[in-house]
Amino acid sequence: TFATGFASPQGLAFDAAGNLYVANYGGTVSKVTPAGAVSTFASGFSTAQGLAFDAAGNLYVATYSGGIVSRIT
């Protein structure tokens, strides 16, 4: 086990620094450091599911209900 405490994890993405981001079904995105420390990175999403980073380091969050893609800079 690398990290625990997620609310039905739906999507994963790594940033350039090796941090793991987890889309939680409950509407949050968690950040997991390479050492395994978990924190809330962003919240307020409606059923966050998919995650992706672009070359500039922006995080995109796709939501199931609402059909929205949000960008976090």
N, C-alpha and C positions, 0 to 999 in steps of 0.2 A: 504494500500500500504506500503510495507516494503522498497523497493528501486526502482529507476527508472533510465532511461538513457541508456538502453541497446539497442544493434543493433540486433533485432530479436533473443532473447535468445533461445538456443537450448538444453543445458545440464546443470545440476546442480550437485554440490558435496560439502560436508562439510568437513573441516579439523578437527583435534583433538581439536583445540582451539575454534571451533564454528564459524569460518569464512565460509561464503558461496562463492563458486566460480561459475561463470556463463560463459558458452561457448557462445560467440556471433558469429552469422553467418558471420559477417564481418571479422573474423580472429583474434579476440582478446579473452582473458580470463580476466574477471573482478573479483576483490575480493571485497566482501561486509562484513564489520565488523559486529559483533553482534549489534552495535549501528546504523547500516544502512549506514555507510559511504562507498561510492563506489570509487574504483580506478582501473586503468589498472594494472593487474598482469603480463601478458605476451602478446606478439603480434607476428605477422608474420605467423600465421597459415592460411591455405586455408580452409575456411568454417569449423571452429571448431564446433564440435557438442557434443561429449560425453566426460565426465570427470569422473575420478575415482582416489582415493588415495589408496596407499598400506600401509601396517603396518609401514613402515619406514618413511612415510610422503611424498613420492614422488607423484607428480601429473602426471597423464597420460591424454593426450588430443588426442581424435580420430577426424580425419578430414574426411569430406564427399568426397570432390574432392581430388584426389591424393591417397586416401586409406592409409594414414599414421597415425601411433600412435606415439606420441612424449612423452618423459619423461622429466619432469622438477624437478630437485633435489633441 
